[in-house]
Amino acid sequence: MIYGVDVFTFHDVLEICKKPNKAKLNKAAKEQILKSQKNVQKIVESDRCVYGINTGFGPLCDTKISADETAQLQYNLIISHAVGVGKPINKEFSKIMMIAKVHALSKGFSGVSLDVIERLILMLEKDIIPVVPEQGSVGASGDLAPLAHLVLPLLGLGQVWDGDQISETMAVLEKHHLEPLALGPKEGLGLINGTQFILAHAIKGLEKFEYLLDLADMTAAMSIEAYRGSESPFKKELHDIRPFEGSKKVAARMLKFLKGSQNMKAHEDCERVQDPYSMRCVPQVHGASRNAFEHLKNMAETELNSVTDNPIVLSAEESISGGNFHGQLMALPLDYATLAAAELGNISDRRSYLLLEGKYGLPRLLTESSGLNSGFMIPQYTSAALVTENKTLCFPASADSIPTSLGQEDHVSMGSISGRKFNQVLGNLVNILAVELMFAAQGLEFRRPSKCSKVIEDNFAILRSKVTKLEDDRLIGKDMLAIAELINDRKFIVN
């Protein structure tokens, strides 16, 4: 994969995270980087006033800066903007930010030097990853504060991950025999203008969301087996006449998960007319969430392959001061995806509840000795609490805007908050689905000797390798954590 030349997918970025050597600069990428740098130098040598190259920033855009002061201007920009607070984001998020930033700068419209871009690539390869606080961006000129922290190590400042430990940058640079860099004209601005913090949260969220969408379908199928629900709502003919792509895909997957089940055949002639919505409407609800995933994927991959800093240097004669850094284009789909992920948890909790009611051959609370034992009463409380927490996280951050920069940045996206909330909801969804899987597996115990489809039986065996059938009350909180670990490790078969 070639930085600045190839079109990257979000999967490509995740692969580069694991193997940084998979992406490089080729001759064409280097030429476009050098050409852009020369264009900036020509602007500096001219008498023209160009924002961020020979002027101050934000409300100081009308203050001219001399050629002798340009290096100090870029240094001051980085250190003054590194004002993030809160816990550090996960190391992998920082790596994604670096990869996305290198890819954007390498397109040759930012005026950032080859030396700076190659240093960022070298840091990735040597696993010298900047420590970036999680709070402080309003998603206006992109992610100013997080990106300032991301590039502090170029100057020998800030902190970096040294393995799993946090260390001062200079100590790690010295260990690798590296010197801090001095930034040239426009470089500081090119480095901290952009949406890479928002984008990193979208990319990492997409990775998790993609698996959880598949897992939610399989989990629903296991619950339907346990409940002895009907598979007729998943027939192709029904979804062909309301042909949303997400619904069609989920319906086909549900039929695949239930195919060949002895358990489903055992009640083909039962008197039940239809199932509750959380069983019957899985294609429509899960499918809507899949549509949201596809929308976010398309938006994120467009952003990944875009130039999002300011100004954009087209030539030595033309630069454009615009708004490509504005995070709204990502904030809205992230808020939409957050709601979509929360809904997967919402309907999952309803299926869990149905399995506790004691209907259709299942004992109340999924235990044959309730009274003395509480059975699975309380895990559903946990599920309900997480569902409600997710609801509170669904308020769209992009619905708000607070003016900054003395009114120069008078509309901001809050997209960084959208991205963080999206990943919080996905984290809660893991535990909600863990509860449903635990209930569904227990429910299947009461359907024996009938067997389910092979894929459901295989997943049942995976779950039972960590969690045994509940006979009497025990520390089932441990069981929930064990199932969540199976989910996070992607042990379940979802296709």
GUTI-501235 format. One record per residue (C-alpha): residue number from 1; residue in three letters; z, y, x. Coordinates in nm, 2 decimals. Example, Ala and Ser with C-alpha at 12.3 -4.5 7.8 and 13.67 -1.06 7.14 Angstrom:
2
1 / Ala / 0.78 / -0.45 / 1.23
2 / Ser / 0.71 / -0.11 / 1.37
END
This chain:
495
1 / Met / 0.00 / 0.00 / 0.00
2 / Ile / -0.10 / 0.34 / 0.13
3 / Tyr / 0.12 / 0.65 / 0.07
4 / Gly / -0.06 / 0.94 / -0.09
5 / Val / -0.38 / 0.73 / -0.14
6 / Asp / -0.31 / 0.43 / -0.36
7 / Val / -0.20 / 0.44 / -0.72
8 / Phe / 0.16 / 0.30 / -0.72
9 / Thr / 0.32 / 0.12 / -1.01
10 / Phe / 0.69 / 0.11 / -1.07
11 / His / 0.69 / -0.25 / -0.95
12 / Asp / 0.52 / -0.14 / -0.62
13 / Val / 0.81 / 0.11 / -0.56
14 / Leu / 1.07 / -0.17 / -0.62
15 / Glu / 0.88 / -0.39 / -0.38
16 / Ile / 0.87 / -0.12 / -0.11
17 / Cys / 1.25 / -0.08 / -0.16
18 / Lys / 1.29 / -0.44 / -0.05
19 / Lys / 1.02 / -0.43 / 0.22
20 / Pro / 0.97 / -0.08 / 0.34
21 / Asn / 0.69 / -0.19 / 0.58
22 / Lys / 0.47 / -0.28 / 0.28
23 / Ala / 0.38 / 0.09 / 0.25
24 / Lys / 0.23 / 0.31 / 0.53
25 / Leu / 0.02 / 0.61 / 0.61
26 / Asn / -0.35 / 0.55 / 0.70
27 / Lys / -0.60 / 0.79 / 0.86
28 / Ala / -0.71 / 0.94 / 0.53
29 / Ala / -0.35 / 1.01 / 0.42
30 / Lys / -0.26 / 1.17 / 0.76
31 / Glu / -0.57 / 1.39 / 0.75
32 / Gln / -0.48 / 1.53 / 0.41
33 / Ile / -0.12 / 1.59 / 0.52
34 / Leu / -0.24 / 1.77 / 0.84
35 / Lys / -0.50 / 1.98 / 0.64
36 / Ser / -0.23 / 2.10 / 0.40
37 / Gln / 0.00 / 2.19 / 0.68
38 / Lys / -0.27 / 2.40 / 0.85
39 / Asn / -0.34 / 2.58 / 0.52
40 / Val / 0.03 / 2.68 / 0.50
41 / Gln / 0.02 / 2.80 / 0.86
42 / Lys / -0.28 / 3.02 / 0.79
43 / Ile / -0.10 / 3.17 / 0.49
44 / Val / 0.20 / 3.25 / 0.71
45 / Glu / -0.03 / 3.42 / 0.96
46 / Ser / -0.20 / 3.63 / 0.69
47 / Asp / -0.06 / 3.93 / 0.51
48 / Arg / -0.06 / 3.77 / 0.17
49 / Cys / 0.26 / 3.72 / -0.02
50 / Val / 0.30 / 3.36 / -0.13
51 / Tyr / 0.60 / 3.23 / -0.31
52 / Gly / 0.83 / 3.01 / -0.10
53 / Ile / 0.62 / 3.04 / 0.21
54 / Asn / 0.70 / 3.40 / 0.30
55 / Thr / 0.92 / 3.51 / 0.01
56 / Gly / 1.27 / 3.42 / -0.11
57 / Phe / 1.33 / 3.17 / -0.39
58 / Gly / 1.40 / 3.19 / -0.76
59 / Pro / 1.50 / 3.54 / -0.86
60 / Leu / 1.44 / 3.64 / -0.49
61 / Cys / 1.07 / 3.57 / -0.52
62 / Asp / 0.99 / 3.94 / -0.47
63 / Thr / 1.17 / 3.96 / -0.13
64 / Lys / 0.93 / 3.93 / 0.16
65 / Ile / 1.03 / 3.71 / 0.46
66 / Ser / 0.89 / 3.78 / 0.81
67 / Ala / 0.71 / 3.51 / 1.00
68 / Asp / 1.00 / 3.49 / 1.25
69 / Glu / 1.24 / 3.41 / 0.97
70 / Thr / 1.05 / 3.13 / 0.80
71 / Ala / 1.23 / 2.85 / 0.98
72 / Gln / 1.57 / 3.00 / 0.90
73 / Leu / 1.46 / 3.04 / 0.54
74 / Gln / 1.38 / 2.67 / 0.50
75 / Tyr / 1.71 / 2.57 / 0.66
76 / Asn / 1.91 / 2.80 / 0.44
77 / Leu / 1.73 / 2.67 / 0.14
78 / Ile / 1.84 / 2.31 / 0.21
79 / Ile / 2.20 / 2.38 / 0.29
80 / Ser / 2.25 / 2.63 / 0.00
81 / His / 2.11 / 2.39 / -0.26
82 / Ala / 2.31 / 2.08 / -0.15
83 / Val / 2.58 / 2.14 / -0.41
84 / Gly / 2.58 / 1.81 / -0.60
85 / Val / 2.91 / 1.66 / -0.72
86 / Gly / 3.03 / 1.33 / -0.86
87 / Lys / 3.00 / 0.98 / -0.73
88 / Pro / 2.71 / 0.88 / -0.50
89 / Ile / 2.42 / 0.73 / -0.68
90 / Asn / 2.34 / 0.36 / -0.60
91 / Lys / 2.18 / 0.32 / -0.25
92 / Glu / 1.87 / 0.18 / -0.41
93 / Phe / 1.82 / 0.49 / -0.63
94 / Ser / 1.82 / 0.70 / -0.31
95 / Lys / 1.56 / 0.47 / -0.16
96 / Ile / 1.34 / 0.50 / -0.47
97 / Met / 1.38 / 0.88 / -0.44
98 / Met / 1.26 / 0.87 / -0.08
99 / Ile / 0.96 / 0.65 / -0.15
100 / Ala / 0.85 / 0.87 / -0.45
101 / Lys / 0.90 / 1.18 / -0.24
102 / Val / 0.69 / 1.05 / 0.05
103 / His / 0.42 / 0.94 / -0.19
104 / Ala / 0.40 / 1.28 / -0.35
105 / Leu / 0.40 / 1.48 / -0.02
106 / Ser / 0.14 / 1.25 / 0.13
107 / Lys / -0.12 / 1.37 / -0.13
108 / Gly / -0.16 / 1.68 / 0.08
109 / Phe / -0.08 / 1.97 / -0.16
110 / Ser / 0.27 / 2.05 / -0.04
111 / Gly / 0.23 / 2.17 / 0.32
112 / Val / 0.49 / 1.94 / 0.46
113 / Ser / 0.43 / 1.83 / 0.81
114 / Leu / 0.33 / 1.48 / 0.92
115 / Asp / 0.65 / 1.47 / 1.14
116 / Val / 0.88 / 1.52 / 0.84
117 / Ile / 0.70 / 1.26 / 0.63
118 / Glu / 0.70 / 1.01 / 0.91
119 / Arg / 1.07 / 1.07 / 0.97
120 / Leu / 1.14 / 0.99 / 0.60
121 / Ile / 0.94 / 0.67 / 0.64
122 / Leu / 1.12 / 0.58 / 0.96
123 / Met / 1.45 / 0.63 / 0.78
124 / Leu / 1.35 / 0.39 / 0.51
125 / Glu / 1.24 / 0.13 / 0.77
126 / Lys / 1.57 / 0.16 / 0.96
127 / Asp / 1.77 / 0.16 / 0.64
128 / Ile / 1.91 / 0.51 / 0.71
129 / Ile / 1.95 / 0.61 / 0.34
130 / Pro / 2.09 / 0.95 / 0.24
131 / Val / 2.40 / 0.97 / 0.02
132 / Val / 2.31 / 1.16 / -0.30
133 / Pro / 2.57 / 1.28 / -0.56
134 / Glu / 2.49 / 1.19 / -0.92
135 / Gln / 2.55 / 1.53 / -1.08
136 / Gly / 2.41 / 1.88 / -1.03
137 / Ser / 2.05 / 1.87 / -1.14
138 / Val / 1.93 / 2.05 / -1.46
139 / Gly / 1.57 / 1.92 / -1.41
140 / Ala / 1.43 / 2.26 / -1.39
141 / Ser / 1.26 / 2.32 / -1.05
142 / Gly / 1.29 / 1.94 / -1.05
143 / Asp / 1.60 / 1.80 / -0.90
144 / Leu / 1.70 / 2.07 / -0.66
145 / Ala / 2.06 / 1.97 / -0.57
146 / Pro / 2.00 / 1.59 / -0.55
147 / Leu / 1.68 / 1.64 / -0.34
148 / Ala / 1.86 / 1.88 / -0.11
149 / His / 2.12 / 1.61 / -0.04
150 / Leu / 1.84 / 1.36 / 0.01
151 / Val / 1.68 / 1.57 / 0.29
152 / Leu / 2.00 / 1.70 / 0.46
153 / Pro / 1.99 / 1.40 / 0.71
154 / Leu / 1.65 / 1.54 / 0.84
155 / Leu / 1.86 / 1.83 / 0.97
156 / Gly / 2.13 / 1.61 / 1.10
157 / Leu / 2.36 / 1.71 / 0.81
158 / Gly / 2.52 / 1.53 / 0.52
159 / Gln / 2.60 / 1.16 / 0.49
160 / Val / 2.39 / 0.84 / 0.49
161 / Trp / 2.45 / 0.48 / 0.40
162 / Asp / 2.51 / 0.28 / 0.72
163 / Gly / 2.47 / -0.07 / 0.57
164 / Asp / 2.72 / -0.07 / 0.28
165 / Gln / 2.94 / 0.20 / 0.43
166 / Ile / 2.90 / 0.58 / 0.42
167 / Ser / 2.88 / 0.76 / 0.75
168 / Glu / 2.82 / 1.11 / 0.88
169 / Thr / 2.45 / 1.16 / 0.95
170 / Met / 2.47 / 1.26 / 1.32
171 / Ala / 2.66 / 0.95 / 1.42
172 / Val / 2.39 / 0.73 / 1.26
173 / Leu / 2.11 / 0.93 / 1.41
174 / Glu / 2.26 / 0.91 / 1.75
175 / Lys / 2.30 / 0.53 / 1.71
176 / His / 1.92 / 0.52 / 1.65
177 / His / 1.84 / 0.77 / 1.93
178 / Leu / 1.70 / 1.02 / 1.68
179 / Glu / 1.72 / 1.40 / 1.69
180 / Pro / 1.74 / 1.63 / 1.38
181 / Leu / 1.42 / 1.80 / 1.28
182 / Ala / 1.35 / 2.18 / 1.25
183 / Leu / 1.16 / 2.26 / 0.93
184 / Gly / 0.85 / 2.48 / 0.93
185 / Pro / 0.71 / 2.71 / 0.66
186 / Lys / 0.72 / 2.57 / 0.30
187 / Glu / 0.87 / 2.24 / 0.41
188 / Gly / 1.22 / 2.29 / 0.27
189 / Leu / 1.07 / 2.40 / -0.06
190 / Gly / 0.83 / 2.11 / -0.07
191 / Leu / 1.11 / 1.87 / 0.00
192 / Ile / 1.35 / 1.98 / -0.27
193 / Asn / 1.11 / 2.08 / -0.55
194 / Gly / 1.02 / 1.77 / -0.75
195 / Thr / 1.14 / 1.52 / -1.00
196 / Gln / 1.23 / 1.23 / -0.78
197 / Phe / 1.59 / 1.20 / -0.90
198 / Ile / 1.48 / 1.17 / -1.26
199 / Leu / 1.20 / 0.94 / -1.16
200 / Ala / 1.42 / 0.71 / -0.96
201 / His / 1.65 / 0.66 / -1.27
202 / Ala / 1.34 / 0.59 / -1.48
203 / Ile / 1.20 / 0.33 / -1.23
204 / Lys / 1.53 / 0.15 / -1.19
205 / Gly / 1.59 / 0.16 / -1.56
206 / Leu / 1.25 / 0.02 / -1.64
207 / Glu / 1.31 / -0.27 / -1.41
208 / Lys / 1.63 / -0.36 / -1.60
209 / Phe / 1.49 / -0.27 / -1.94
210 / Glu / 1.19 / -0.50 / -1.89
211 / Tyr / 1.41 / -0.80 / -1.83
212 / Leu / 1.66 / -0.72 / -2.11
213 / Leu / 1.38 / -0.68 / -2.36
214 / Asp / 1.27 / -1.04 / -2.28
215 / Leu / 1.63 / -1.16 / -2.28
216 / Ala / 1.70 / -1.00 / -2.61
217 / Asp / 1.42 / -1.20 / -2.77
218 / Met / 1.54 / -1.53 / -2.63
219 / Thr / 1.90 / -1.45 / -2.73
220 / Ala / 1.79 / -1.37 / -3.08
221 / Ala / 1.61 / -1.70 / -3.09
222 / Met / 1.92 / -1.88 / -2.98
223 / Ser / 2.12 / -1.71 / -3.25
224 / Ile / 1.87 / -1.80 / -3.51
225 / Glu / 1.89 / -2.16 / -3.40
226 / Ala / 2.27 / -2.14 / -3.43
227 / Tyr / 2.25 / -1.97 / -3.77
228 / Arg / 1.98 / -2.20 / -3.89
229 / Gly / 1.77 / -1.90 / -3.98
230 / Ser / 1.40 / -1.91 / -4.08
231 / Glu / 1.10 / -1.88 / -3.84
232 / Ser / 0.86 / -1.77 / -4.12
233 / Pro / 0.92 / -1.39 / -4.06
234 / Phe / 0.75 / -1.44 / -3.72
235 / Lys / 0.42 / -1.58 / -3.84
236 / Lys / 0.12 / -1.42 / -3.69
237 / Glu / -0.04 / -1.34 / -4.03
238 / Leu / 0.25 / -1.11 / -4.12
239 / His / 0.22 / -0.90 / -3.81
240 / Asp / -0.16 / -0.88 / -3.81
241 / Ile / -0.14 / -0.66 / -4.12
242 / Arg / 0.11 / -0.42 / -3.95
243 / Pro / -0.03 / -0.45 / -3.60
244 / Phe / 0.21 / -0.27 / -3.37
245 / Glu / 0.17 / -0.41 / -3.03
246 / Gly / 0.55 / -0.45 / -2.97
247 / Ser / 0.60 / -0.63 / -3.30
248 / Lys / 0.31 / -0.86 / -3.24
249 / Lys / 0.43 / -0.95 / -2.90
250 / Val / 0.79 / -1.02 / -3.01
251 / Ala / 0.68 / -1.23 / -3.31
252 / Ala / 0.47 / -1.45 / -3.09
253 / Arg / 0.75 / -1.49 / -2.84
254 / Met / 0.99 / -1.59 / -3.12
255 / Leu / 0.76 / -1.86 / -3.24
256 / Lys / 0.73 / -1.99 / -2.88
257 / Phe / 1.11 / -2.00 / -2.84
258 / Leu / 1.15 / -2.19 / -3.16
259 / Lys / 0.86 / -2.43 / -3.13
260 / Gly / 0.94 / -2.80 / -3.14
261 / Ser / 1.30 / -2.75 / -3.25
262 / Gln / 1.46 / -3.04 / -3.43
263 / Asn / 1.73 / -2.80 / -3.55
264 / Met / 1.49 / -2.57 / -3.73
265 / Lys / 1.31 / -2.87 / -3.90
266 / Ala / 1.65 / -2.99 / -4.02
267 / His / 1.67 / -2.71 / -4.28
268 / Glu / 1.31 / -2.66 / -4.37
269 / Asp / 1.38 / -2.74 / -4.74
270 / Cys / 1.71 / -2.55 / -4.77
271 / Glu / 1.77 / -2.32 / -5.07
272 / Arg / 1.81 / -2.00 / -4.86
273 / Val / 1.54 / -1.74 / -4.96
274 / Gln / 1.57 / -1.50 / -4.66
275 / Asp / 1.79 / -1.41 / -4.37
276 / Pro / 1.97 / -1.08 / -4.31
277 / Tyr / 1.77 / -0.81 / -4.13
278 / Ser / 1.92 / -0.87 / -3.79
279 / Met / 1.75 / -1.22 / -3.79
280 / Arg / 1.45 / -1.15 / -4.01
281 / Cys / 1.34 / -0.82 / -3.85
282 / Val / 1.37 / -0.90 / -3.49
283 / Pro / 0.99 / -0.84 / -3.43
284 / Gln / 1.01 / -0.50 / -3.59
285 / Val / 1.33 / -0.38 / -3.42
286 / His / 1.28 / -0.54 / -3.07
287 / Gly / 0.91 / -0.45 / -3.10
288 / Ala / 0.99 / -0.08 / -3.15
289 / Ser / 1.20 / -0.09 / -2.84
290 / Arg / 0.91 / -0.25 / -2.65
291 / Asn / 0.68 / 0.03 / -2.76
292 / Ala / 0.93 / 0.28 / -2.61
293 / Phe / 0.94 / 0.08 / -2.29
294 / Glu / 0.56 / 0.10 / -2.26
295 / His / 0.57 / 0.48 / -2.33
296 / Leu / 0.83 / 0.53 / -2.05
297 / Lys / 0.64 / 0.31 / -1.81
298 / Asn / 0.31 / 0.50 / -1.87
299 / Met / 0.49 / 0.84 / -1.82
300 / Ala / 0.69 / 0.73 / -1.52
301 / Glu / 0.38 / 0.59 / -1.34
302 / Thr / 0.19 / 0.91 / -1.41
303 / Glu / 0.48 / 1.11 / -1.26
304 / Leu / 0.50 / 0.87 / -0.97
305 / Asn / 0.14 / 0.94 / -0.87
306 / Ser / 0.17 / 1.32 / -0.92
307 / Val / 0.25 / 1.62 / -0.71
308 / Thr / 0.56 / 1.78 / -0.86
309 / Asp / 0.66 / 2.06 / -0.62
310 / Asn / 0.58 / 2.43 / -0.61
311 / Pro / 0.37 / 2.62 / -0.51
312 / Ile / 0.07 / 2.38 / -0.48
313 / Val / -0.14 / 2.46 / -0.18
314 / Leu / -0.51 / 2.40 / -0.26
315 / Ser / -0.65 / 2.58 / 0.05
316 / Ala / -0.57 / 2.85 / 0.30
317 / Glu / -0.70 / 3.10 / 0.04
318 / Glu / -0.55 / 2.95 / -0.28
319 / Ser / -0.20 / 2.84 / -0.38
320 / Ile / -0.07 / 2.81 / -0.73
321 / Ser / 0.28 / 2.89 / -0.83
322 / Gly / 0.32 / 2.68 / -1.15
323 / Gly / 0.56 / 2.44 / -1.32
324 / Asn / 0.47 / 2.09 / -1.21
325 / Phe / 0.84 / 2.04 / -1.11
326 / His / 0.96 / 2.08 / -1.47
327 / Gly / 1.13 / 1.76 / -1.58
328 / Gln / 1.05 / 1.78 / -1.96
329 / Leu / 0.76 / 1.53 / -1.92
330 / Met / 1.01 / 1.27 / -1.81
331 / Ala / 1.32 / 1.38 / -2.00
332 / Leu / 1.17 / 1.32 / -2.35
333 / Pro / 1.05 / 0.96 / -2.28
334 / Leu / 1.38 / 0.88 / -2.11
335 / Asp / 1.58 / 0.99 / -2.41
336 / Tyr / 1.34 / 0.79 / -2.63
337 / Ala / 1.39 / 0.48 / -2.41
338 / Thr / 1.77 / 0.53 / -2.42
339 / Leu / 1.77 / 0.51 / -2.80
340 / Ala / 1.54 / 0.21 / -2.78
341 / Ala / 1.77 / 0.03 / -2.54
342 / Ala / 2.08 / 0.11 / -2.76
343 / Glu / 1.91 / -0.03 / -3.06
344 / Leu / 1.87 / -0.37 / -2.89
345 / Gly / 2.25 / -0.37 / -2.86
346 / Asn / 2.30 / -0.25 / -3.21
347 / Ile / 2.10 / -0.54 / -3.37
348 / Ser / 2.25 / -0.79 / -3.12
349 / Asp / 2.60 / -0.70 / -3.24
350 / Arg / 2.50 / -0.76 / -3.60
351 / Arg / 2.37 / -1.11 / -3.51
352 / Ser / 2.70 / -1.18 / -3.33
353 / Tyr / 2.89 / -1.08 / -3.64
354 / Leu / 2.68 / -1.31 / -3.87
355 / Leu / 2.77 / -1.60 / -3.65
356 / Leu / 3.14 / -1.54 / -3.70
357 / Glu / 3.13 / -1.53 / -4.08
358 / Gly / 3.17 / -1.91 / -4.13
359 / Lys / 2.84 / -1.96 / -4.33
360 / Tyr / 2.58 / -2.24 / -4.34
361 / Gly / 2.79 / -2.50 / -4.16
362 / Leu / 2.95 / -2.28 / -3.89
363 / Pro / 3.33 / -2.25 / -3.89
364 / Arg / 3.49 / -1.91 / -3.92
365 / Leu / 3.52 / -1.73 / -3.59
366 / Leu / 3.33 / -2.02 / -3.44
367 / Thr / 3.64 / -2.23 / -3.40
368 / Glu / 3.76 / -2.54 / -3.59
369 / Ser / 4.12 / -2.45 / -3.55
370 / Ser / 4.14 / -2.08 / -3.66
371 / Gly / 4.48 / -1.94 / -3.74
372 / Leu / 4.66 / -2.08 / -3.44
373 / Asn / 4.35 / -1.97 / -3.25
374 / Ser / 4.17 / -1.64 / -3.28
375 / Gly / 3.84 / -1.80 / -3.15
376 / Phe / 3.57 / -1.54 / -3.10
377 / Met / 3.72 / -1.27 / -3.31
378 / Ile / 3.79 / -1.02 / -3.04
379 / Pro / 3.48 / -1.04 / -2.82
380 / Gln / 3.29 / -0.89 / -3.11
381 / Tyr / 3.54 / -0.59 / -3.09
382 / Thr / 3.42 / -0.54 / -2.73
383 / Ser / 3.05 / -0.56 / -2.85
384 / Ala / 3.12 / -0.31 / -3.13
385 / Ala / 3.29 / -0.07 / -2.89
386 / Leu / 3.00 / -0.08 / -2.65
387 / Val / 2.75 / -0.03 / -2.93
388 / Thr / 2.94 / 0.28 / -3.04
389 / Glu / 2.96 / 0.41 / -2.68
390 / Asn / 2.58 / 0.37 / -2.66
391 / Lys / 2.54 / 0.56 / -2.98
392 / Thr / 2.73 / 0.85 / -2.83
393 / Leu / 2.50 / 0.83 / -2.52
394 / Cys / 2.19 / 0.86 / -2.75
395 / Phe / 2.22 / 1.23 / -2.80
396 / Pro / 1.91 / 1.36 / -2.63
397 / Ala / 1.99 / 1.56 / -2.32
398 / Ser / 1.65 / 1.71 / -2.34
399 / Ala / 1.75 / 1.88 / -2.67
400 / Asp / 1.96 / 2.12 / -2.46
401 / Ser / 1.87 / 2.39 / -2.22
402 / Ile / 2.09 / 2.64 / -2.02
403 / Pro / 1.92 / 2.93 / -1.84
404 / Thr / 1.97 / 2.93 / -1.46
405 / Ser / 1.85 / 3.13 / -1.16
406 / Leu / 1.94 / 3.47 / -1.32
407 / Gly / 1.70 / 3.38 / -1.60
408 / Gln / 1.40 / 3.30 / -1.38
409 / Glu / 1.45 / 2.94 / -1.48
410 / Asp / 1.51 / 3.01 / -1.85
411 / His / 1.42 / 2.67 / -1.99
412 / Val / 1.54 / 2.35 / -1.82
413 / Ser / 1.49 / 1.99 / -1.91
414 / Met / 1.83 / 1.82 / -1.83
415 / Gly / 1.62 / 1.52 / -1.75
416 / Ser / 1.86 / 1.40 / -1.48
417 / Ile / 2.12 / 1.35 / -1.75
418 / Ser / 1.86 / 1.17 / -1.96
419 / Gly / 1.80 / 0.93 / -1.67
420 / Arg / 2.17 / 0.87 / -1.60
421 / Lys / 2.24 / 0.80 / -1.97
422 / Phe / 1.95 / 0.56 / -1.99
423 / Asn / 2.10 / 0.34 / -1.71
424 / Gln / 2.45 / 0.36 / -1.86
425 / Val / 2.32 / 0.23 / -2.19
426 / Leu / 2.14 / -0.06 / -2.01
427 / Gly / 2.46 / -0.15 / -1.84
428 / Asn / 2.64 / -0.17 / -2.17
429 / Leu / 2.35 / -0.37 / -2.32
430 / Val / 2.41 / -0.64 / -2.06
431 / Asn / 2.76 / -0.70 / -2.19
432 / Ile / 2.66 / -0.68 / -2.55
433 / Leu / 2.39 / -0.95 / -2.50
434 / Ala / 2.65 / -1.16 / -2.31
435 / Val / 2.87 / -1.17 / -2.62
436 / Glu / 2.58 / -1.28 / -2.84
437 / Leu / 2.48 / -1.55 / -2.59
438 / Met / 2.84 / -1.68 / -2.59
439 / Phe / 2.85 / -1.69 / -2.97
440 / Ala / 2.50 / -1.85 / -3.00
441 / Ala / 2.59 / -2.12 / -2.75
442 / Gln / 2.91 / -2.20 / -2.94
443 / Gly / 2.72 / -2.21 / -3.27
444 / Leu / 2.47 / -2.46 / -3.13
445 / Glu / 2.76 / -2.70 / -3.06
446 / Phe / 2.80 / -2.73 / -3.44
447 / Arg / 2.43 / -2.82 / -3.49
448 / Arg / 2.44 / -3.14 / -3.28
449 / Pro / 2.30 / -3.40 / -3.26
450 / Ser / 1.99 / -3.18 / -3.35
451 / Lys / 1.82 / -3.04 / -3.05
452 / Cys / 1.66 / -2.70 / -3.01
453 / Ser / 1.33 / -2.62 / -2.84
454 / Lys / 1.32 / -2.70 / -2.47
455 / Val / 1.35 / -2.34 / -2.35
456 / Ile / 1.66 / -2.28 / -2.57
457 / Glu / 1.81 / -2.61 / -2.45
458 / Asp / 1.74 / -2.51 / -2.09
459 / Asn / 1.91 / -2.17 / -2.14
460 / Phe / 2.20 / -2.34 / -2.32
461 / Ala / 2.24 / -2.56 / -2.01
462 / Ile / 2.24 / -2.26 / -1.78
463 / Leu / 2.51 / -2.09 / -1.98
464 / Arg / 2.72 / -2.41 / -2.00
465 / Ser / 2.70 / -2.44 / -1.62
466 / Lys / 2.94 / -2.14 / -1.61
467 / Val / 3.11 / -2.14 / -1.95
468 / Thr / 3.23 / -2.45 / -2.14
469 / Lys / 3.26 / -2.49 / -2.52
470 / Leu / 3.57 / -2.31 / -2.66
471 / Glu / 3.81 / -2.56 / -2.81
472 / Asp / 4.13 / -2.36 / -2.80
473 / Asp / 4.20 / -2.00 / -2.70
474 / Arg / 4.16 / -1.92 / -2.33
475 / Leu / 4.08 / -1.62 / -2.12
476 / Ile / 3.73 / -1.58 / -2.27
477 / Gly / 3.71 / -1.24 / -2.11
478 / Lys / 3.62 / -1.43 / -1.79
479 / Asp / 3.35 / -1.62 / -1.98
480 / Met / 3.19 / -1.29 / -2.09
481 / Leu / 3.19 / -1.17 / -1.73
482 / Ala / 3.04 / -1.49 / -1.61
483 / Ile / 2.75 / -1.47 / -1.86
484 / Ala / 2.70 / -1.10 / -1.77
485 / Glu / 2.67 / -1.21 / -1.41
486 / Leu / 2.40 / -1.47 / -1.51
487 / Ile / 2.21 / -1.19 / -1.68
488 / Asn / 2.24 / -0.95 / -1.39
489 / Asp / 2.12 / -1.23 / -1.16
490 / Arg / 1.83 / -1.30 / -1.39
491 / Lys / 1.92 / -1.67 / -1.43
492 / Phe / 1.81 / -1.71 / -1.79
493 / Ile / 1.46 / -1.82 / -1.87
494 / Val / 1.30 / -1.55 / -2.08
495 / Asn / 0.93 / -1.64 / -2.09
END
